Amino acid sequence: MLPRRYIERYLFFLLRHRWPVIALVALASLCFLYSALFLLTVFTNFFDLYPPGHPYIRLYAQYRQMFGTANVVLITLEVKDGDIFSSPETIRKVDRITLDLLHDVPGDVRRVGVFADQSAAEVARIVDAVGLDVVQLHGATDARRLDDLRGALSAAIWPVIRVAGTQLPEATGELLRLADGLLLDALVPGALGGTGVTLAWTGIAHELRRIRGNTPIILAGGLRAENVAEAIAVLGPNVVDVSSGVESAPGIKDHDKVRAFVKAAREATW
């Protein structure tokens, strides 16, 4: 137990400086309350949007731990059929969650939104709400749709071409001329992507080299740490797009697989 003289000195100090002490305690209490309310708002909104056990809830914490490799990994906000952004209030919730999730992402990481067949106005609304740098189009895309999007937003546009076998689709050349980048993925009937099916890289390499020009190529489709170096050596893409290839289970990213993939991609040559 402290001697009485020390207790008296402490009480005298508090009495003499009571107003600064009261102000300091009040400020600390307000900071704590603000932090608690902010966290409660974020996580309440998050669980309002997604039920317990939803992959996005598990991914929230996982992506925060992977930003050491994020200069190569594209952080993607996935939007299917517009349901996530069906109302202004939902947009505000997603916006807060997304901004918090991406708070520590380096500035040179581009934020990519994955879309299907939303209208140009709907895509532009989402781009502005979330702050996307790139629009990745997995729906039907032609010159007219690209023109509509150009007039509605300033983000880069990456349409997706799905390749079956060794034959590039007829629209490949036109989209290469009009788009800011072209994503190549495997054609799987009934699926817009994320199937884990690889392309016939060698079979399409010659034709792609002939028509690609200076347009960036984004390669997707069944990429893994074990094959990404070969894919880069054959096709020379500017960006590699991976999802299921770095998962331990559907929707669950494996940190070791992510690091191995990034290492293999960085060390690959074309």
N, C-alpha and C positions, 0 to 999 in steps of 0.2 A: 504494500500500500504506500502511496506517495506521502511524503511528509506534509504536515498541515500548511507550512509556509509556501510550498509549491502550489498547492491547491488555491490558497488565497491570492497568490500572484496571478494565477491563470484566470480566476474569477474577476480580479481587478482589471486585468487586461481586456477581458470581454466587456466589462462594464464601461471602461474608458473608451473602447472602440466599438461600441455596440452597433452603431449605424452602418459603418463599413462591413462589419461581420454580417449583419442582417441582410444587407444588399448582396453580399457574396453568396450567402446561402440561398437567397431568393433566386439569383441568377442561375446557380447550379441546379436548383429545382426546376426552373423553367426549361433549361436545356435538356434535362432528363425527361421531362414530360413531353417536350417536342419530339425528341428521338423516339420515345415509346409510341406516341400517336402516329408518327410517320411509318414506323415498322408495322404497326397494327393496320394502318390504311393499306399499305402495299400488300401484306399477306392476306388481309381480309378480301381485298379485290381479287387477288390471285386465286383464292379458293372459291370465291363467288363464280369466277369464270370457268374453273375446271374442278371436277369432282375429285375426291381423295383417290390417290393411286394413278391419276392421269399422268402420262409420260412427261408433259410439260412441267409438272410440279417437281419431278425428279430431275429433269434437265436443268431447272433453274439453278440449283446448287452446283451441278456438274460443270456447266459452262463457266461459272465464275472461277473455277479452279483451272481452266484450260487456257486462260488468256496469255500465258507465257508463250504459246505457239500461235496466237491469234493473228500474227502478221501474215500467215499463210491460210488459216482457216477462215472461211466466210461464215459470219454469223447470220443465219437466215430466219426471218419471220415468215412462217408459213400461213397462207390464207387460202382456204378452200371454200368455194361457192359463196364467199362474202359473209358467211354466217358469223364469224368472229367480230366483224365490224358492222353489225346490223343496226346499231343505234349510236348516237353521239356519246351517251354515257359509257357504253362499252368501249368505244374508241378511247375515251379518257382513261379508263382503267388499264387498257392494254398499253397505252402510251406511258403511263407511270411505271408499270412493270418493266416494260422494255427499256426505258431510259435508265432505270435502276440496274437492270441486268447488264447493260452495256456501259455502265459508268466507268469501269476500269479498262475498257478496250482501247488499245492505242489508236491514235487519230488516223493512221493510214489503213486501218481495216475498213473495208467497204461493207455497208449494211445492205443486204440483198433481200428483197421481198419476192416470194414465190407465188405467182398468180395463175389462175386457170382462164376463165372466159369473162371476167368482169369488164364492165364498160370502162372507157377511158376516164370518165368523170369519177367513177368509183375508185379506180387505181390511183388517180391523182389525189383524191381525198385521203386515202390510206398513206400514200407517200408523204404528204404534208403532216399527217397526224403523228407518224412514227419517226420521220426523218430518214427515209431510205435513200441510198445512193444509187441503187440499181434495181430495176424491175425485171424479173425473170419470168418469161411468159411460157407456160406449159400448155396453154390452150391453142386453139386454131389461130394462126398468125399469118397475115399477108401484108402487102404494101399498104393497103388502105388502113388496116388497123394500126400499123406503125405510124402512119401520118396522123391519125387521130390522137395517138399517145404523145407524139412529138408536140402537138399543139396544146396538150393538157398538162404536161409536166416537164421538168428539166432533168430528171434522173436518167441515167444510162439505161438502154433497153437491150436485153439479151433474150431473143426468142429461142425456143428449143426446137431442134430438128431430131426426129426419131429415125434411126437407121435400122433397116432390116437387112441382114446379110452384108454383102459387099457393095451395095448400090446406094449412093447418096440420093436422097429425094430430089425431085426436079426443082423445088423451090430453094434449094440450098444456095445457089449462086446469087439469086435476087436478094435473099435475106442477108447474105454476106456483104452486099453492096449497101444495104439500107440500114442495117443495125449497128449498134456499138460493140456488139460481141455476139457470137453464135455458140449455143450450147449443144453439144452432140450427146445423145443418149440412145440407148437401145430401144427398139420398138417392141413393146409388149402389149398385145391387144387388151384393152380395158384398163390400162394403167397409165397415169400421167408421169410416173417417175418413181424412184426409190425401190426399184425391183431387184437391184443387185445383179442384173444381167449385163455381161460385158459386150462391147462392140467387137467386130472383126477389124482390129486396128490395121493390120497389114493389108487387108483387102481394100480399105478405103483410103489408104495413105497417098497413093499416087494421084487420085482424082482430087483429093483435098488440097494437096500441094499446088495443083494446077490452078485452082479457082480461089484460094483463100485470100490472096492479096495481103493487106495490112490489118484486116479485121481480127481482133483477138478471138481465139478459139478456147472455149471452156469444155473440158472433157469430163463426162460423167459415165456412169454405167459400170457397176461391179468392180470399182477400184478398191484396192487394198494395199497395205504396206508391201505385200509380196509381189504385186504386179504393177504398181504405179510407175516404177522406173522404166519398165519395158514399154508401157503405154506412152510415156513422155519421149522415149528414144525413137519410137515409131512415128508418132503423130506430131510431136512438138507443140502441145497445147500451151497457151499462155496461163491458164488456170486449170486446176484439177478440182473437181467437185466430188466430195465423199460424204456419205451418211451411214448407210448400213455396213459399209466396210470397216468402220471403226466402232461398231457396237458389240457389246457382249450379249445383248438380248434386244428384241425390237424396242426402239425408243430409248435405250440405255447406252450412252456413250462410254467407252472404255478408255480411261486416260492413257494407259500404256499403248493401246492400239493407235490412239491419236498421235502420241509422240513418235511412235515408230513410223507412221504414215508420213508425218511432216518431215522427219529425218530422211526417209527414202526419197520423197519428192524434192527436197533441197539438194540432195546429192546426185540426182539424175541429170543426165546430159542429153542434148539432142544434136 
